[in-house]
Amino acid sequence: MSPDLPGSVYFFGTCLMDAVYPDAGMAAIRLLQSLGANVIFPPDQSCCGQPAYNSGFIEEARAVARKQIQVFSQPYPIVVPSGSCAGMMKHHYPALFAGREEEAAAHRFAGRVYELFEYLVTVLNATFEDRGDPVTVTWHSSCHALREMKVVQYAKDLIGQLKNVTLVELARETECCGFGGTFAVKQPAISAAMVKDKVADIRQTGASTLLAGDCGCLMNITGAMDHEGVAIDGKHLAEFIWERTNGR
């Protein structure tokens, strides 16, 4: 890493990565460390506040956001392995505190938030050498990564560096998988129909592995594939890159 790049970064682990995909979280941390970053994981971090925010519990979301602003207090970049959580922290924290005494702090915090693959490409100039066997994959773009953070191309750029990996695009990539956090709970029938369409699109690619950058989407889609008996592996891109570049 060049001397003008920040040596220390915060890592925001996200609820689902911590609870369901810890190996992906560790892979993301190792990728950052392999590129020279000193990764700091504040143990007091929690949810980004999006579930409460999307459900209309603004005061509760504000309390969660206030805690994160306090915990990630040093002026280091905040790297988030989720377009959804990153979008909440970068674009909605300032709105939560508009006209309040914490407004300036919320804007400073938001200005330090990066989605993981965005940070790897635009700040660390990451290059990876593929050591894995030939494989065909497809990629699911989460709604927030695609429309709010606009970071999907960075993930695809990294996939493109892997010489033995063939990426087959989804025909309906821009469609939601139906997870949407609390949406899947409040509207289960609609959510189930949406993920069924997503699984059909994944199947038609002929890929053996589904890659994603958001654990919520990954959990929803792989759960549906398991339910349908579809033998396609699902992985967070961070874990996939770490395995490929370390010959696993």
Secondary structure by P-SEA (a helix, b strand, c coil): cccccccbbbbbcccccccccaaaaaaaaaaaaaacccccccccccccaaaaaaacaaaaaaaaaaaaaaaaccccbbbbccaaaaaaaccccccccccccaaaaaaaaaaacccaaaaacccccbbbbbccccccbbbbbccccccccccaaaaaaaaaacccbbbbbbcccccccccccccccccaaaaaaaaaaaaaaaaaacccbbbbccaaaaaaaaaaaaaacccbbbbcaaaaaaaaaacc
